[in-house]
Amino acid sequence: MDFDLNALSLRELKDLQGRVAKAVATYEDRRKKEALAELEDKAREMGFALADLLSLQSAKTGRSRGESVPKYANPADPGDTWSGRGRKPRWFIDGLAGGKTPEDMAV
């Protein structure tokens, strides 16, 4: 696809520029649609619907954690607890720095 840009008028160059910008912007979407169509064809060849296969996969990976149970309590305020998940609370960090062990702060 080799053509002489110098032979084009300003209007033709701007039109070409607009079409190129649109093609670049939609390139990834077109590729995704092509991939999806190919996957749907493959699933159909194997006797499945792609949507059914995807719902099976999402059901498998979509596990939810139950409610967390407190494992540690603030020695200064026993109502202030931490489950051991996520960011450590300041009182837990300070307790470790003060020489306490996690077992000392266990519920």
DOMIFI-234604 format. One record per residue: x, y, z of N, C-alpha, C, O in turn; residue in one letter. Coordinates in steps of 0.1 Angstrom, whole numbers. Layout:
N
+-------+-------+-------+-------+-------+-------+-------+-------+-------+-------+-------+-------+------+
:   nxx :   nyy :   nzz :  caxx :  cayy :  cazz :   cxx :   cyy :   czz :   oxx :   oyy :   ozz : rest :
+-------+-------+-------+-------+-------+-------+-------+-------+-------+-------+-------+-------+------+
:     X :     Y :     Z :     X :     Y :     Z :     X :     Y :     Z :     X :     Y :     Z :    A :
...
+-------+-------+-------+-------+-------+-------+-------+-------+-------+-------+-------+-------+------+
END
This chain:
107
+-------+-------+-------+-------+-------+-------+-------+-------+-------+-------+-------+-------+------+
:   nxx :   nyy :   nzz :  caxx :  cayy :  cazz :   cxx :   cyy :   czz :   oxx :   oyy :   ozz : rest :
+-------+-------+-------+-------+-------+-------+-------+-------+-------+-------+-------+-------+------+
:     8 :   -12 :     0 :     0 :     0 :     0 :     9 :    12 :     0 :    11 :    19 :    10 :    M :
:    15 :    15 :   -11 :    24 :    26 :   -12 :    17 :    36 :   -22 :    15 :    33 :   -33 :    D :
:    15 :    49 :   -17 :    10 :    59 :   -26 :    16 :    72 :   -22 :    22 :    74 :   -11 :    F :
:    15 :    82 :   -31 :    22 :    94 :   -30 :    13 :   104 :   -23 :     3 :   109 :   -28 :    D :
:    17 :   107 :   -10 :     9 :   117 :    -2 :    10 :   131 :    -8 :     1 :   139 :    -6 :    L :
:    21 :   134 :   -14 :    23 :   147 :   -20 :    13 :   150 :   -31 :    11 :   162 :   -34 :    N :
:     8 :   140 :   -37 :    -1 :   142 :   -48 :   -16 :   145 :   -44 :   -24 :   148 :   -52 :    A :
:   -18 :   143 :   -31 :   -32 :   145 :   -25 :   -34 :   160 :   -22 :   -25 :   167 :   -18 :    L :
:   -46 :   164 :   -23 :   -50 :   178 :   -18 :   -51 :   178 :    -3 :   -51 :   167 :     3 :    S :
:   -52 :   190 :     2 :   -54 :   191 :    17 :   -67 :   184 :    21 :   -67 :   178 :    32 :    L :
:   -77 :   186 :    14 :   -90 :   179 :    18 :   -88 :   164 :    18 :   -93 :   157 :    27 :    R :
:   -82 :   159 :     8 :   -79 :   144 :     7 :   -71 :   139 :    19 :   -73 :   129 :    24 :    E :
:   -60 :   147 :    22 :   -52 :   144 :    33 :   -59 :   144 :    46 :   -57 :   135 :    55 :    L :
:   -68 :   154 :    49 :   -75 :   154 :    61 :   -85 :   143 :    62 :   -88 :   137 :    72 :    K :
:   -91 :   140 :    50 :  -101 :   128 :    50 :   -93 :   115 :    53 :   -98 :   107 :    61 :    D :
:   -82 :   114 :    47 :   -73 :   102 :    50 :   -69 :   101 :    65 :   -70 :    91 :    71 :    L :
:   -66 :   113 :    70 :   -62 :   114 :    84 :   -73 :   109 :    93 :   -71 :   102 :   103 :    Q :
:   -85 :   114 :    90 :   -97 :   110 :    98 :  -100 :    95 :    97 :  -103 :    89 :   107 :    G :
:   -99 :    90 :    85 :  -101 :    75 :    84 :   -91 :    67 :    91 :   -94 :    57 :    97 :    R :
:   -78 :    72 :    91 :   -68 :    64 :    98 :   -70 :    65 :   113 :   -68 :    55 :   120 :    V :
:   -73 :    77 :   118 :   -76 :    78 :   132 :   -87 :    69 :   137 :   -86 :    62 :   147 :    A :
:   -98 :    68 :   129 :  -109 :    59 :   132 :  -105 :    45 :   131 :  -109 :    37 :   140 :    K :
:   -97 :    41 :   122 :   -92 :    27 :   120 :   -84 :    23 :   132 :   -85 :    12 :   137 :    A :
:   -75 :    32 :   137 :   -66 :    30 :   148 :   -75 :    28 :   161 :   -73 :    19 :   169 :    V :
:   -85 :    37 :   162 :   -93 :    37 :   174 :  -101 :    24 :   175 :  -104 :    19 :   186 :    A :
:  -106 :    18 :   164 :  -114 :     7 :   164 :  -107 :    -6 :   162 :  -113 :   -17 :   162 :    T :
:   -94 :    -6 :   160 :   -86 :   -18 :   157 :   -88 :   -29 :   168 :   -91 :   -40 :   165 :    Y :
:   -86 :   -25 :   181 :   -86 :   -35 :   191 :  -100 :   -41 :   193 :  -102 :   -53 :   195 :    E :
:  -111 :   -32 :   191 :  -124 :   -38 :   192 :  -127 :   -48 :   181 :  -133 :   -58 :   183 :    D :
:  -122 :   -45 :   169 :  -124 :   -54 :   157 :  -117 :   -67 :   160 :  -122 :   -78 :   158 :    R :
:  -105 :   -66 :   166 :   -97 :   -79 :   169 :  -104 :   -87 :   179 :  -105 :   -99 :   179 :    R :
:  -110 :   -80 :   189 :  -117 :   -87 :   200 :  -129 :   -94 :   194 :  -132 :  -106 :   198 :    K :
:  -137 :   -87 :   185 :  -149 :   -93 :   179 :  -145 :  -105 :   171 :  -152 :  -115 :   171 :    K :
:  -134 :  -105 :   164 :  -129 :  -116 :   155 :  -125 :  -128 :   164 :  -129 :  -139 :   161 :    E :
:  -119 :  -125 :   176 :  -115 :  -136 :   185 :  -127 :  -142 :   191 :  -128 :  -154 :   192 :    A :
:  -137 :  -134 :   195 :  -149 :  -139 :   201 :  -157 :  -148 :   191 :  -162 :  -158 :   194 :    L :
:  -158 :  -143 :   178 :  -164 :  -151 :   168 :  -157 :  -165 :   166 :  -164 :  -175 :   164 :    A :
:  -144 :  -164 :   166 :  -136 :  -177 :   164 :  -139 :  -186 :   176 :  -140 :  -198 :   174 :    E :
:  -139 :  -181 :   188 :  -142 :  -189 :   200 :  -156 :  -195 :   200 :  -158 :  -206 :   204 :    L :
:  -165 :  -187 :   196 :  -179 :  -192 :   195 :  -180 :  -203 :   185 :  -187 :  -213 :   187 :    E :
:  -173 :  -202 :   173 :  -173 :  -213 :   163 :  -167 :  -225 :   169 :  -172 :  -236 :   167 :    D :
:  -156 :  -224 :   176 :  -149 :  -236 :   182 :  -158 :  -242 :   192 :  -159 :  -255 :   192 :    K :
:  -164 :  -234 :   201 :  -173 :  -240 :   211 :  -185 :  -247 :   204 :  -189 :  -258 :   208 :    A :
:  -191 :  -242 :   193 :  -202 :  -248 :   186 :  -197 :  -261 :   180 :  -205 :  -271 :   180 :    R :
:  -185 :  -261 :   174 :  -180 :  -274 :   168 :  -179 :  -285 :   179 :  -181 :  -297 :   176 :    E :
:  -176 :  -281 :   191 :  -175 :  -291 :   202 :  -188 :  -294 :   209 :  -189 :  -302 :   218 :    M :
:  -199 :  -287 :   204 :  -212 :  -290 :   209 :  -217 :  -282 :   221 :  -226 :  -285 :   229 :    G :
:  -210 :  -270 :   223 :  -213 :  -262 :   234 :  -216 :  -248 :   230 :  -213 :  -244 :   218 :    F :
:  -223 :  -240 :   238 :  -224 :  -226 :   236 :  -213 :  -219 :   244 :  -211 :  -222 :   256 :    A :
:  -207 :  -209 :   239 :  -196 :  -202 :   245 :  -201 :  -196 :   259 :  -194 :  -196 :   268 :    L :
:  -213 :  -190 :   259 :  -219 :  -184 :   271 :  -219 :  -195 :   282 :  -217 :  -191 :   294 :    A :
:  -223 :  -207 :   279 :  -224 :  -217 :   289 :  -210 :  -221 :   295 :  -209 :  -223 :   307 :    D :
:  -200 :  -221 :   286 :  -187 :  -224 :   291 :  -181 :  -213 :   299 :  -175 :  -215 :   309 :    L :
:  -184 :  -200 :   296 :  -180 :  -189 :   304 :  -187 :  -188 :   317 :  -180 :  -185 :   327 :    L :
:  -199 :  -191 :   317 :  -206 :  -191 :   330 :  -201 :  -202 :   339 :  -201 :  -200 :   352 :    S :
:  -197 :  -213 :   334 :  -191 :  -224 :   342 :  -178 :  -220 :   348 :  -175 :  -222 :   359 :    L :
:  -170 :  -213 :   340 :  -157 :  -208 :   345 :  -159 :  -197 :   356 :  -152 :  -197 :   366 :    Q :
:  -168 :  -188 :   354 :  -170 :  -177 :   364 :  -176 :  -183 :   377 :  -173 :  -178 :   387 :    S :
:  -184 :  -193 :   376 :  -190 :  -200 :   388 :  -178 :  -206 :   396 :  -179 :  -207 :   408 :    A :
:  -169 :  -212 :   389 :  -158 :  -219 :   395 :  -149 :  -209 :   402 :  -144 :  -212 :   413 :    K :
:  -145 :  -198 :   396 :  -136 :  -188 :   402 :  -142 :  -178 :   411 :  -135 :  -171 :   418 :    T :
:  -155 :  -177 :   411 :  -162 :  -166 :   418 :  -165 :  -170 :   432 :  -176 :  -168 :   437 :    G :
:  -156 :  -176 :   439 :  -158 :  -180 :   453 :  -158 :  -167 :   462 :  -151 :  -157 :   459 :    R :
:  -166 :  -168 :   472 :  -167 :  -157 :   481 :  -162 :  -161 :   495 :  -164 :  -173 :   499 :    S :
:  -156 :  -152 :   502 :  -151 :  -155 :   515 :  -163 :  -153 :   525 :  -171 :  -144 :   523 :    R :
:  -163 :  -161 :   535 :  -173 :  -159 :   545 :  -169 :  -147 :   554 :  -159 :  -141 :   552 :    G :
:  -178 :  -144 :   563 :  -175 :  -133 :   572 :  -163 :  -137 :   581 :  -162 :  -148 :   585 :    E :
:  -154 :  -127 :   582 :  -142 :  -130 :   590 :  -145 :  -130 :   605 :  -153 :  -122 :   610 :    S :
:  -138 :  -138 :   612 :  -139 :  -139 :   626 :  -127 :  -132 :   633 :  -116 :  -134 :   628 :    V :
:  -129 :  -124 :   643 :  -118 :  -117 :   649 :  -108 :  -127 :   655 :  -112 :  -137 :   662 :    P :
:   -95 :  -125 :   653 :   -85 :  -133 :   659 :   -77 :  -126 :   669 :   -71 :  -132 :   678 :    K :
:   -76 :  -113 :   668 :   -68 :  -104 :   677 :   -77 :   -93 :   683 :   -86 :   -88 :   676 :    Y :
:   -73 :   -89 :   695 :   -81 :   -78 :   701 :   -70 :   -68 :   707 :   -60 :   -72 :   711 :    A :
:   -74 :   -56 :   706 :   -66 :   -45 :   712 :   -65 :   -46 :   727 :   -76 :   -46 :   733 :    N :
:   -54 :   -48 :   733 :   -53 :   -49 :   747 :   -59 :   -37 :   755 :   -64 :   -39 :   766 :    P :
:   -58 :   -25 :   749 :   -63 :   -13 :   756 :   -78 :   -12 :   754 :   -85 :    -6 :   762 :    A :
:   -84 :   -18 :   743 :   -98 :   -18 :   741 :  -102 :   -31 :   735 :  -102 :   -32 :   722 :    D :
:  -107 :   -41 :   743 :  -110 :   -54 :   737 :  -121 :   -54 :   727 :  -122 :   -64 :   720 :    P :
:  -129 :   -43 :   726 :  -139 :   -43 :   715 :  -133 :   -40 :   702 :  -140 :   -42 :   691 :    G :
:  -121 :   -35 :   701 :  -114 :   -32 :   689 :  -106 :   -45 :   684 :   -96 :   -48 :   690 :    D :
:  -112 :   -51 :   674 :  -106 :   -64 :   670 :  -101 :   -64 :   655 :  -104 :   -54 :   648 :    T :
:   -94 :   -74 :   652 :   -88 :   -76 :   638 :   -88 :   -90 :   635 :   -85 :   -99 :   643 :    W :
:   -92 :   -94 :   623 :   -94 :  -107 :   618 :   -81 :  -114 :   614 :   -80 :  -126 :   612 :    S :
:   -71 :  -106 :   612 :   -58 :  -111 :   606 :   -57 :  -109 :   591 :   -47 :  -113 :   585 :    G :
:   -68 :  -104 :   585 :   -68 :  -102 :   571 :   -67 :   -87 :   568 :   -71 :   -79 :   576 :    R :
:   -60 :   -84 :   557 :   -59 :   -70 :   553 :   -48 :   -63 :   561 :   -39 :   -69 :   567 :    G :
:   -49 :   -50 :   560 :   -38 :   -42 :   567 :   -39 :   -43 :   582 :   -49 :   -43 :   588 :    R :
:   -27 :   -44 :   588 :   -26 :   -45 :   602 :   -30 :   -32 :   609 :   -25 :   -21 :   604 :    K :
:   -38 :   -33 :   619 :   -41 :   -20 :   626 :   -29 :   -15 :   634 :   -20 :   -22 :   638 :    P :
:   -30 :    -2 :   637 :   -19 :     5 :   643 :   -16 :    -1 :   657 :    -4 :    -3 :   661 :    R :
:   -27 :    -5 :   665 :   -25 :   -10 :   678 :   -17 :   -24 :   677 :   -10 :   -27 :   686 :    W :
:   -20 :   -31 :   667 :   -13 :   -44 :   665 :     2 :   -42 :   662 :    11 :   -48 :   668 :    F :
:     5 :   -33 :   653 :    19 :   -29 :   650 :    26 :   -24 :   662 :    38 :   -28 :   665 :    I :
:    20 :   -15 :   669 :    26 :    -9 :   681 :    28 :   -20 :   692 :    38 :   -20 :   699 :    D :
:    19 :   -29 :   693 :    21 :   -40 :   703 :    32 :   -49 :   699 :    40 :   -53 :   708 :    G :
:    34 :   -52 :   686 :    46 :   -60 :   682 :    59 :   -53 :   685 :    69 :   -58 :   689 :    L :
:    58 :   -39 :   682 :    70 :   -31 :   684 :    73 :   -30 :   699 :    85 :   -29 :   703 :    A :
:    63 :   -31 :   708 :    65 :   -30 :   722 :    69 :   -44 :   729 :    70 :   -44 :   741 :    G :
:    71 :   -54 :   721 :    76 :   -67 :   726 :    65 :   -77 :   727 :    68 :   -88 :   732 :    G :
:    52 :   -74 :   724 :    42 :   -84 :   725 :    43 :   -94 :   713 :    48 :   -90 :   702 :    K :
:    37 :  -105 :   714 :    36 :  -115 :   703 :    22 :  -115 :   698 :    13 :  -111 :   706 :    T :
:    20 :  -120 :   687 :     6 :  -121 :   682 :    -3 :  -129 :   691 :   -15 :  -127 :   693 :    P :
:     3 :  -139 :   697 :    -5 :  -148 :   707 :    -9 :  -140 :   719 :   -20 :  -143 :   725 :    E :
:    -1 :  -130 :   723 :    -5 :  -121 :   735 :   -17 :  -113 :   731 :   -25 :  -110 :   741 :    D :
:   -20 :  -110 :   719 :   -31 :  -102 :   715 :   -43 :  -110 :   709 :   -53 :  -105 :   704 :    M :
:   -41 :  -123 :   709 :   -51 :  -132 :   704 :   -64 :  -132 :   712 :   -64 :  -130 :   724 :    A :
:   -75 :  -133 :   705 :   -88 :  -133 :   712 :   -90 :  -146 :   721 :  -100 :  -147 :   727 :    V :
+-------+-------+-------+-------+-------+-------+-------+-------+-------+-------+-------+-------+------+
END
